[in-house]
Amino acid sequence: MSTFRNLRSASAAPRTNHKPLRWLFFVLALHFVILAAGFFAPYDPAAQDRDRPYLPPMRMHFLDAQRHFHPRPFFYALRLAPGSFDQYEEDVSAPIPLRFFTAGARYHLLGIVRASVHLFGSATPEPASNNQPPRLYLLGTDAFGRDLLSRFLFGGQISLLAGLLGAAVTLSLGALVGLMAGFFGGWRDDLLMRLAELFLALPWLYLLFALRAFLPLSVSPVQAFFLVVIVIGVVGWARPARLVRGVILSVKEREFVRAARGFGASSFYLLRRHLLPETASVLLTQAAILIPQFVLAEMTLSFLGLGVPEPIPSWGNLLAALQQYSVLVSYWWMYIPALLMLPFFVGYLGLASALQHRFQPFKMEVGVSQANSELPVAVSKEVAGA
């Protein structure tokens, strides 16, 4: 009877795994914030406030200096401490209320709709400032007085887009090479796989630098962006190609593929109708793995001055100021953007892990089918024994 129970448990339908959807919604929510950066960012990322370089983050308050409670959060403007040139203190004489849905710098919402409404800001004129509202710096400012929060959000558009496009180039090239190598075999397979092994053997960081060194350095920001995308896309095609090749080698020997070939199906039909759909799980998992890797690649190039140049914000040149020792030891808030990047990488890694567990039951399904084929024999034995 124990054999029957084991086979019945093996043949039971697996429960639906919702983890990939949870991670996907989390990643999509983060991408929406970056895509709508103009709305969530209070200021233009290139706007400078030369009177406030390296301003520390401002704090939100509900209690004023007299310990009175305010239902609306407010902040205090920062001013230089007496006898100091880089130390700031709060000016508690005039609380500045936080306003939501305020008018500000114009932007294109989702890259399409022209708008000027921002999620938050300030509306109270600052004394002796030509009726200009005081600026709120939740993450502080950089050396040019630019808002770090705005530059982080707008910089995410460049870095994430570079990662997405680079992953698309890599997966397209890898899928094409893997399909050709696995389906046609022979000398094509040997040549393409030896080339893939060469790319895998070389350290990707040095290969990235070598490819970028062959390209011109004095280019426009748009040209630099597409150069970065091409470079990081060409570097990582080898691993997806080998994975796709393995899937094709397995699938092309199945009965339904042999039957289609026996009925006169062309190679293009077999690739499009039967073989390519079987690689979807591998390509989706590889996409979730490669996107954060290519975002890091763009950050590395921009951090070293080989990627998107200033004043266009990206996550790489946002962290470039940390190369200076004085910034490392004196302005701790310059580390905050690096911490805010972690949820994006954790989200993609969690999505990749969930997709691997989601598509892993391929081997389990083979075992279940074998169990189902043995189930009638086991039942007959159990009945005969009874």
C-alpha positions as CSV (number, residue, x, y, z in Angstrom):
1,M,0.0,0.0,0.0
2,S,2.9,2.3,0.6
3,T,3.9,2.1,-3.0
4,F,0.5,3.2,-4.1
5,R,0.6,6.2,-1.7
6,N,4.1,7.3,-3.0
7,L,2.9,7.0,-6.6
8,R,-0.3,8.9,-5.8
9,S,1.6,11.7,-4.1
10,A,4.0,11.9,-7.0
11,S,1.2,12.2,-9.5
12,A,-0.6,14.9,-7.6
13,A,-0.9,18.2,-9.3
14,P,1.6,20.8,-7.9
15,R,0.3,23.9,-6.2
16,T,0.4,27.1,-8.0
17,N,3.6,29.1,-7.2
18,H,2.8,32.8,-6.9
19,K,6.3,34.0,-5.9
20,P,7.3,35.0,-9.5
21,L,4.2,37.3,-9.7
22,R,5.0,38.9,-6.3
23,W,8.6,39.6,-7.4
24,L,7.4,40.8,-10.8
25,F,4.9,43.3,-9.2
26,F,7.7,44.5,-6.9
27,V,10.1,45.1,-9.8
28,L,7.4,46.7,-11.9
29,A,6.5,49.1,-9.0
30,L,10.1,50.2,-8.7
31,H,10.3,50.7,-12.5
32,F,7.2,52.8,-12.5
33,V,8.7,55.1,-9.9
34,I,11.8,55.5,-12.1
35,L,9.7,55.9,-15.3
36,A,7.6,58.6,-13.6
37,A,10.7,60.3,-12.2
38,G,9.5,63.8,-13.2
39,F,6.5,63.4,-10.9
40,F,8.3,61.9,-7.9
41,A,11.4,64.1,-8.2
42,P,11.0,67.6,-6.7
43,Y,13.4,69.4,-9.1
44,D,15.2,69.3,-12.4
45,P,18.2,67.0,-12.0
46,A,20.5,69.5,-13.8
47,A,19.3,72.5,-11.7
48,Q,22.1,73.9,-9.6
49,D,22.1,75.7,-6.2
50,R,25.7,77.0,-6.0
51,D,25.0,78.6,-2.6
52,R,24.4,75.1,-1.0
53,P,27.1,72.7,-2.1
54,Y,27.2,69.4,-0.2
55,L,24.1,70.3,1.8
56,P,23.2,67.5,4.2
57,P,19.7,65.9,4.0
58,M,16.9,67.9,5.5
59,R,14.7,66.3,8.2
60,M,11.0,66.3,8.4
61,H,9.4,67.5,11.7
62,F,6.0,67.4,13.3
63,L,7.1,69.2,16.5
64,D,8.5,72.7,16.3
65,A,11.1,74.4,18.5
66,Q,8.3,75.2,21.1
67,R,7.2,71.6,21.1
68,H,4.0,72.4,19.3
69,F,2.5,69.6,17.2
70,H,1.8,70.3,13.5
71,P,-0.4,67.8,11.6
72,R,1.3,68.7,8.3
73,P,5.0,67.8,8.2
74,F,7.4,70.7,7.8
75,F,11.1,71.3,7.6
76,Y,13.6,74.0,8.5
77,A,15.9,75.7,6.0
78,L,19.6,75.0,6.6
79,R,22.2,77.8,7.1
80,L,25.9,77.8,7.7
81,A,26.9,77.4,11.3
82,P,28.8,80.5,12.7
83,G,32.5,80.2,12.0
84,S,32.2,77.3,9.6
85,F,32.2,76.9,5.8
86,D,30.8,73.4,5.5
87,Q,28.8,72.8,8.6
88,Y,25.0,73.6,8.5
89,E,22.4,74.0,11.2
90,E,18.6,74.3,11.1
91,D,17.0,77.8,11.1
92,V,14.2,77.1,13.6
93,S,12.8,80.6,13.4
94,A,10.5,79.8,10.4
95,P,9.0,76.3,9.9
96,I,8.4,75.6,6.2
97,P,5.4,73.3,5.6
98,L,5.6,70.5,3.1
99,R,3.2,70.8,0.2
100,F,2.0,68.0,-2.0
101,F,1.2,68.1,-5.7
102,T,3.1,71.4,-6.2
103,A,4.0,73.1,-9.5
104,G,7.6,73.1,-10.5
105,A,10.0,72.3,-13.3
106,R,8.4,71.0,-16.5
107,Y,8.9,67.4,-17.5
108,H,7.4,64.6,-19.7
109,L,5.4,62.2,-17.6
110,L,6.2,58.6,-18.8
111,G,8.2,60.3,-21.6
112,I,5.0,61.4,-23.3
113,V,2.7,63.8,-21.4
114,R,4.1,67.2,-20.7
115,A,3.5,68.2,-17.1
116,S,4.7,70.4,-14.2
117,V,3.1,68.9,-11.1
118,H,5.4,67.2,-8.6
119,L,4.5,64.9,-5.8
120,F,5.9,67.2,-3.1
121,G,7.7,70.5,-2.6
122,S,7.5,73.7,-0.7
123,A,5.4,76.8,-1.5
124,T,6.3,79.3,1.1
125,P,8.6,82.1,-0.2
126,E,12.0,82.2,1.4
127,P,12.9,85.6,2.9
128,A,15.1,87.8,0.7
129,S,15.0,85.3,-2.2
130,N,13.0,87.1,-4.8
131,N,9.8,85.2,-3.8
132,Q,11.4,81.8,-4.7
133,P,10.2,78.9,-2.6
134,P,12.9,77.3,-0.4
135,R,14.2,74.1,-1.8
136,L,13.7,70.8,0.0
137,Y,16.7,68.4,-0.2
138,L,15.6,65.0,1.3
139,L,18.9,63.3,0.3
140,G,21.1,66.4,0.3
141,T,23.0,67.9,-2.6
142,D,26.3,67.3,-4.5
143,A,29.2,69.5,-5.2
144,F,27.1,71.7,-7.5
145,G,24.1,72.0,-5.3
146,R,22.0,69.6,-7.3
147,D,19.3,67.6,-5.6
148,L,20.5,64.0,-5.1
149,L,17.0,62.5,-5.0
150,S,16.1,64.1,-8.3
151,R,19.4,62.9,-9.9
152,F,18.9,59.4,-8.5
153,L,15.4,59.1,-10.0
154,F,16.3,60.5,-13.4
155,G,19.6,58.6,-13.4
156,G,17.7,55.4,-12.9
157,Q,16.0,56.0,-16.3
158,I,19.4,55.9,-18.0
159,S,20.9,53.0,-16.1
160,L,17.9,50.8,-16.1
161,L,17.2,51.5,-19.8
162,A,20.8,50.6,-20.6
163,G,20.4,47.3,-18.7
164,L,17.1,46.5,-20.4
165,L,18.4,47.2,-23.9
166,G,21.7,45.5,-23.2
167,A,19.9,42.4,-22.0
168,A,17.6,42.5,-25.1
169,V,20.7,42.6,-27.4
170,T,22.4,39.8,-25.5
171,L,19.4,37.5,-25.4
172,S,18.6,38.1,-29.1
173,L,22.2,37.3,-30.1
174,G,22.4,34.4,-27.7
175,A,19.1,32.9,-28.8
176,L,20.1,33.2,-32.4
177,V,23.5,31.5,-31.9
178,G,22.0,28.8,-29.7
179,L,19.3,28.0,-32.1
180,M,21.7,27.7,-35.0
181,A,24.3,25.7,-33.1
182,G,21.7,23.3,-31.5
183,F,19.5,22.7,-34.6
184,F,22.1,22.5,-37.4
185,G,25.0,21.0,-35.4
186,G,28.2,19.9,-37.2
187,W,30.9,22.4,-37.9
188,R,28.5,25.3,-37.1
189,D,28.0,24.0,-33.6
190,D,31.7,23.5,-33.1
191,L,32.7,26.9,-34.3
192,L,30.0,28.8,-32.4
193,M,30.6,26.9,-29.1
194,R,34.3,27.4,-29.3
195,L,33.7,31.1,-29.7
196,A,31.3,31.1,-26.8
197,E,33.9,29.3,-24.6
198,L,36.4,32.0,-25.5
199,F,34.0,34.7,-24.4
200,L,33.3,32.8,-21.2
201,A,36.9,32.3,-20.4
202,L,37.8,36.0,-20.6
203,P,37.0,38.1,-17.5
204,W,33.9,40.1,-18.5
205,L,35.1,43.3,-16.8
206,Y,38.4,43.4,-18.7
207,L,36.6,42.4,-21.9
208,L,34.1,45.3,-21.3
209,F,37.0,47.8,-20.9
210,A,38.8,46.4,-24.0
211,L,35.7,46.8,-26.2
212,R,35.0,50.3,-24.9
213,A,38.7,51.3,-25.5
214,F,38.2,50.6,-29.2
215,L,35.3,53.1,-29.4
216,P,35.7,56.9,-29.5
217,L,35.6,58.8,-26.2
218,S,34.6,62.2,-27.5
219,V,30.9,61.5,-28.3
220,S,27.6,63.1,-27.5
221,P,25.6,61.8,-24.5
222,V,23.1,60.0,-26.8
223,Q,25.9,58.3,-28.7
224,A,27.7,57.4,-25.5
225,F,24.5,55.8,-24.2
226,F,24.1,53.6,-27.3
227,L,27.8,52.7,-27.3
228,V,27.4,51.5,-23.7
229,V,24.3,49.5,-24.7
230,I,26.1,47.8,-27.6
231,V,29.3,47.1,-25.6
232,I,27.5,45.4,-22.7
233,G,25.1,43.6,-25.0
234,V,27.9,42.1,-27.1
235,V,29.9,40.9,-24.0
236,G,27.3,38.6,-22.4
237,W,25.8,36.5,-25.2
238,A,27.8,33.3,-24.7
239,R,26.0,31.9,-21.6
240,P,22.5,32.3,-23.0
241,A,23.7,30.8,-26.2
242,R,24.9,27.7,-24.5
243,L,21.7,27.3,-22.5
244,V,19.5,27.7,-25.5
245,R,21.7,25.2,-27.4
246,G,21.2,22.7,-24.7
247,V,17.4,23.1,-24.8
248,I,17.3,22.8,-28.6
249,L,19.5,19.6,-28.5
250,S,17.0,18.0,-26.2
251,V,13.8,19.2,-27.8
252,K,14.7,18.4,-31.4
253,E,14.9,14.7,-30.5
254,R,11.3,14.5,-29.1
255,E,8.6,12.6,-30.9
256,F,6.4,15.5,-31.9
257,V,9.4,17.2,-33.6
258,R,10.3,14.0,-35.4
259,A,6.7,13.6,-36.5
260,A,6.5,17.2,-37.8
261,R,9.8,16.6,-39.7
262,G,8.4,13.4,-41.1
263,F,5.3,15.2,-42.4
264,G,7.6,17.5,-44.4
265,A,7.8,20.5,-42.0
266,S,10.6,23.0,-43.0
267,S,13.5,23.9,-40.7
268,F,12.0,27.4,-40.3
269,Y,8.6,26.0,-39.3
270,L,10.2,23.7,-36.8
271,L,12.3,26.5,-35.2
272,R,9.4,28.9,-35.1
273,R,6.6,26.5,-34.1
274,H,8.2,23.8,-31.9
275,L,11.8,24.7,-30.8
276,L,11.8,28.4,-30.1
277,P,8.8,28.3,-27.7
278,E,10.6,25.7,-25.6
279,T,13.4,28.2,-24.8
280,A,11.0,30.8,-23.2
281,S,11.7,29.7,-19.7
282,V,15.5,29.8,-20.1
283,L,15.3,33.3,-21.8
284,L,13.0,34.7,-19.1
285,T,15.3,33.5,-16.3
286,Q,18.4,34.8,-18.1
287,A,16.7,38.2,-18.6
288,A,16.1,38.5,-14.8
289,I,19.7,37.6,-14.2
290,L,21.3,39.7,-16.9
291,I,19.5,43.0,-16.4
292,P,21.0,43.8,-13.0
293,Q,24.4,42.6,-14.2
294,F,24.2,45.0,-17.2
295,V,23.0,47.9,-15.0
296,L,26.2,47.3,-12.9
297,A,28.2,47.2,-16.1
298,E,26.8,50.6,-17.1
299,M,27.4,52.0,-13.6
300,T,31.0,50.7,-13.8
301,L,31.7,52.4,-17.1
302,S,30.1,55.7,-16.1
303,F,31.8,55.6,-12.7
304,L,35.2,55.4,-14.4
305,G,34.2,58.1,-16.9
306,L,33.8,55.8,-19.9
307,G,29.9,55.8,-20.0
308,V,27.3,58.5,-20.1
309,P,29.0,61.8,-19.4
310,E,27.9,64.7,-17.2
311,P,25.5,66.6,-16.8
312,I,23.3,63.7,-17.9
313,P,22.6,61.8,-14.6
314,S,23.1,58.1,-14.4
315,W,23.7,55.9,-11.4
316,G,27.3,55.4,-12.4
317,N,28.3,59.1,-12.6
318,L,26.1,59.8,-9.5
319,L,28.6,57.6,-7.5
320,A,31.6,59.0,-9.3
321,A,32.0,61.6,-6.6
322,L,32.9,58.8,-4.1
323,Q,36.3,58.5,-5.8
324,Q,37.4,61.6,-3.9
325,Y,38.8,60.9,-0.4
326,S,37.4,64.2,0.9
327,V,33.8,63.2,-0.1
328,L,34.2,59.7,1.4
329,V,35.2,61.0,4.8
330,S,33.2,64.2,5.0
331,Y,29.8,63.8,3.3
332,W,28.1,60.6,4.4
333,W,24.9,61.3,2.5
334,M,26.7,60.7,-0.8
335,Y,26.4,57.0,0.0
336,I,22.6,57.1,0.2
337,P,22.0,56.7,-3.6
338,A,24.0,53.5,-3.4
339,L,21.8,52.1,-0.7
340,L,18.6,53.1,-2.7
341,M,19.9,51.0,-5.6
342,L,19.8,47.8,-3.5
343,P,16.1,47.1,-3.8
344,F,16.3,47.0,-7.6
345,F,19.1,44.4,-7.5
346,V,17.3,42.4,-4.8
347,G,14.1,42.5,-6.7
348,Y,15.7,41.2,-9.9
349,L,17.6,38.5,-8.1
350,G,14.4,37.4,-6.3
351,L,12.6,37.3,-9.6
352,A,15.3,35.2,-11.2
353,S,15.3,32.7,-8.3
354,A,11.5,32.5,-8.4
355,L,11.5,31.9,-12.1
356,Q,14.1,29.1,-11.7
357,H,11.9,27.4,-9.1
358,R,8.9,28.0,-11.3
359,F,10.4,26.4,-14.4
360,Q,12.3,23.7,-12.5
361,P,9.4,21.2,-12.5
362,F,10.4,20.2,-16.1
363,K,12.5,17.4,-14.6
364,M,9.8,16.7,-12.1
365,E,7.2,16.4,-14.8
366,V,9.2,13.6,-16.4
367,G,9.3,11.8,-13.1
368,V,5.5,12.3,-12.7
369,S,4.9,10.9,-16.2
370,Q,7.0,7.8,-15.4
371,A,5.1,7.4,-12.1
372,N,1.8,7.7,-14.0
373,S,2.9,4.9,-16.4
374,E,3.8,2.7,-13.4
375,L,0.6,3.5,-11.5
376,P,-1.7,0.9,-13.2
377,V,0.8,-1.9,-12.6
378,A,1.1,-0.9,-9.0
379,V,-2.6,-0.8,-8.5
380,S,-3.1,-4.2,-10.1
381,K,-0.4,-5.6,-7.7
382,E,-2.0,-4.0,-4.7
383,V,-5.5,-5.4,-5.7
384,A,-4.0,-8.9,-6.4
385,G,-2.3,-8.9,-3.0
386,A,-5.5,-7.8,-1.3
